Amino acid sequence: MQKLTFFKTLFSTAFLAFGLFSVTPSASAQIAVGISVHVGPPALPVYAQPVCPTEGYIWTPGYWAYNAEGGYYWVPGVWVAPPRVGLLWTPGYWGFAGGVYAFHAGYWGPHVGFYGGVNYGFGYGGVGFAGGEWRGGHFAYNSAVTNVNTTVIHNTYVNRTVVNNTTVNRASFNGGPGGTTATATAEERAAAHESHVQPTSEQMNHEHTASTDRSNFASENHGKPANAAMSRVGERANNQQARIANGVKSGQMTAGETAHVEKNEQHINQQVHADRQANGGKLTPAEKKQVNHEQNKTSKEIHKDKTNDKTQHPR
């Protein structure tokens, strides 16, 4: 288990990590207790960005979070609705200083601030955001770097210069051996003093859900999470199906193993459908917890089936 050090520090550029701390909705600077780790996070995984599900959503890149019991775990990148029109997302990042790695969490604001020079991709090339911009009350997407269906979403433009000006690397932290060497620009320092808005409840739930899925932990996936990104928060069931399909295609799962996990998924879907019908289309907190527990069991079984010695041999 990694040794943790608790310390007090001034965060002028970020709110504290999702789900770990309680913060005020709007502020220009925060003094609070953070968590530092003596081992750096894994490299950023390579993944494809899912298509934007609806107009107005903004991409929030995936990142490595930390759990004292299990170590680093991946929080999938996801499209989310901003708290209000005009706000942009500044991703969180890990920074190395004084021999430890500390996490600076993301926040919403009128401009994108410093996020360690980490190249998260899809418009977050290390400085600023090139994936889109607000034009009046509508968000316009740069289709050169974001995955949008232009037949459905018409507020788009193309700026390919940002693709050529981006240095590609997978460093997931700033400073230290193997990390980025970026320092905040004048614009980023100015953005740090603007009024910020904490992550939405949807984002915090997304981070918490990621922490309950063992397949997201680096100790399980060795830095290559099976579900690195999703279109919307709560699309875990669809991602489970994709993992099953990949296991069948690669031959890692036999017909019997596939049938068993498919049966489990069908049971979960029926359970969710029945619970929603009984509660006016919604799930109670207890029902959500039960569904997540069942999905965890299925996730572990998929992982076990794909890594055991049994394989299928399709013709």
N, C-alpha and C positions, 0 to 999 in steps of 0.2 A: 504494500500500500504506500502511495506516495506521501511523503511528509508535507503537511500544510503549514503555512505561516500566515497568521492573521495580522494585518497591519492597517494603520490609518493613513490615508493619502487624499490629496485634492484631485478630483476629477473635473476638469474644466471643459473637457471635450466629450464626455460620455456619461450616460447613466449606468448604474451597476447591473451586473449580470441578471438575465431573465430568471424569475422565479426564486432568486436567492435573496433579494433585498426588496424592501418597500421604499418607494421614492415618491416625491411629489410630482403631479402631472406636468408642471412647467417650471423651469429654472434655468439659470445661466451658469451655475457652478454647483458642485456637490462635494460635501465632505462626508465620507462614510467608511465603513469597514469593508475591505475587499478580501479576495482570496488569491494567494500566490502559490505557484507550483514550482518545484525544483527541476522538473523535466519538461521540455518544450512539447507543443502539440505536434501531431503528425503533419505531413505535407497535405496540401489541399488535394482532394480526389478530383479526377477528371470525370465530368459528367455532362450530359446534354440538358439544356434548359427546356422544360415543358412549355407548351404553347400557352400564352396568356389566356385565362379562362373568360375574362370579361373586360370591357373598357373601364379604365379608371384604376385598375389594379397596378401596383408597382412591385417590381422584383426585389426580394430580399435574399441575398446569397446565403448559402449554407456556411456553417462554421463549426469548429470544434469547441464544445463546452466541456466542463469538468465536473465529475462526481467523485466525492471523497471515497466512496465504496468501490466504484468500478473504474475510475480514471477518466480518460478522455472519451467522449462520445460525440457522434456527428448529429448536428441539427440540420435536417435537409433544407435546401433552398426552396423558397415557395413564393408564389404571388399572393399579395395581401392588399386589402383596402387601406389607404392611409387614413389617419384620424380625421383629416379634413382637407379640403382643396388647398393646393399651394405648398404642401409639405413634401419634403424629399427624405429619403432614408440614408443615414450614415451608418454603415455596417460596424459591428463591434470588431475588436482585434486584440490579439495577445501582444504584449510588449515585454521585452526583456530588460531588466535593470536591477542592479544590486545583487546579481546572482539568482534572481527568481523571475518567473514568468507571471505577469498579472494581466487579467482580462479587463479591457475597457469596453463596456457594452454599447450597443448601437442606440440611436435615438432619431426622432423625427425633428426636422427643422426647415426653415425656409431655404437654407443652402446646405450643401454637403460638406461636412467638416473632415478632419483628419482621421483616417482609419489605418494608419501605420504603413501606408504604401503597399499594402497587400493587394495583389491582383486577383480579385475574386471572379473576374470575367463578367461577360454580359453587361458591359457598360461601366463596371467598377474596375477600372484598370490600375488602380493604385492612388489616383488623384481625381477627385470629383466624380461625376456620374455622366456618362455619355449615352445612356440607354433611353433617354427621353427628357422632356421638359414640359412644364405647365404653360399652356397658352390660353390665357383667360381662365375660365372655369373647367377646361378640359385638358387632359394629359395627352401629349403627343409622343408617340413611340418612334425611336430610331430603329427601323427594321434591319439596319446593317448589323446590329449587335444584339437585338432582342428578338425572341421568337413570337411573332404575332401573326395571326391570320388576317391578312389585309383585305380579304373579301368580307370579313365580319367587322373588323376594327378599321375605320377609315382615317382616324387621326394619326397618321404616320408620316415619316420623312426618312430620307436616306443620307447619312453622313458617314462615309467610309474612311475618312481621314483618321478617325480615332482608332481604327483597327491597325493601321500602319504605325501609329505612334505609341503602341502599347508593348512593353517588354513582357514576354511570356515567362513566368516562373510559377512554382507551386509553393513558395514559402508561405507559411500560415501565421507568421509572427514578425514583429519588428524588433531589430536589434539582436545581439547575440550571434553565436555561430550558425550560419545558414539562414539567418533572417534577413529581412529587408533593411536598408540603411536610410530610409526616407525620414525627413523631418518636416514638420508642418510648414506650409506656405503662409504668406501673409493673409491670403483669402481664407485659408483653413483656420488660422488663428482668430480671424474676425468672426467666422461662423461659430467658433467655440463660445463666444460671448453673447450669441443670440439666444432668444427664448427657445427652449427645447421641450419636446413632448415625449414622454416615456413610451416604450413599446405598448401596442394595444393588447387587450386581454386575449385576443385571438393569437397573437404572436407568443405571449407568455404560455398559453395552453399548448401551443405547438412545441415550444422548447421542453415543457414538462412531459408531453407525450413521448418525445424523442428519448428522454431520459429513462423511460420505462420499457423501451424496446432493446433487448440485449444485442440484437444484430447491429445496432448503431455504435456499439462500443469498440474502440480500436483493439482492445484485447480479444475481441471476437472476430472482427473483420480485417485486422491487420492493416488498417488505414484505407480500406476499400469498402465503404458501406454499400450494401445492396440497394438501398433506396436513398440515393444522394439528393434527389430533388423531387418535388411534386407540384402539381398544378394549383391545388388548393389545400388549405389546412384541413386535416382529417381524411385524407385520401389513402389511408394506410391499407384498407382492404384491396384497393386496386393495385397497390404496389406489391402486396402479397401474391396476387394473381400473376403479376409480371415475373416475380421470382420463381413461381411454380413453372410458368411457361418456359423460362430460360433453363430451368433444371431439366425439363423434358427435352428441349431442343438439343442441349449439350449431352444428353444421355446420362446425366448425373443422378436422375431420379427414375426409378423403375415404374412400370405401370401400376403395380400394387401400391407403391409409396405415393404416387400421384393421386390415385383414387382415394386414398385415405385422407390426405390433406385437403383435397377438393371437397370431400364429405364434411370435414370440419368447417371449411369456409362456408359451405352451404348452410350448415347448422347456425353459424354465427349470423349470416345474412337473414335467415328466417327469424332468429331471435330479435335482431334489430327491427325488422319489419313489424313483428308482433308488438314489441314495446312501443314503437312509434304510433301504431294504430291505437293503442290503449291510452296514450298520453298526448293526443292532439298533434301528432307529427314530431314530437320532441322526445329526447331521452333524459331521464332523471340522472343526477350525479352518480347515484348508485349503479344505475344501468350502464352508464358510460364506463365506470370502473370495471364492471363485470365484462363488458365487451373487450376492453383493453386487456384484461387478464386472459381472456380466451385467445385474442390475437397474439399475445406474447407466447402462449403455449404453441400455437400454430407456427409462429416465426421460428421458435427453437426447433420444432420438428422439421421444418423445411431445411434449416441449416444442417441439422443432423443427417437428413436424407441425402443432401447434396455433398456431404463430406465423408460418408461412409464408403465402404468398398463395393457396395452394390451398384451396378450400372445396367442400363438397358442397352440393347443393340438393335436399333431400328433398321429395317431394310432400306 
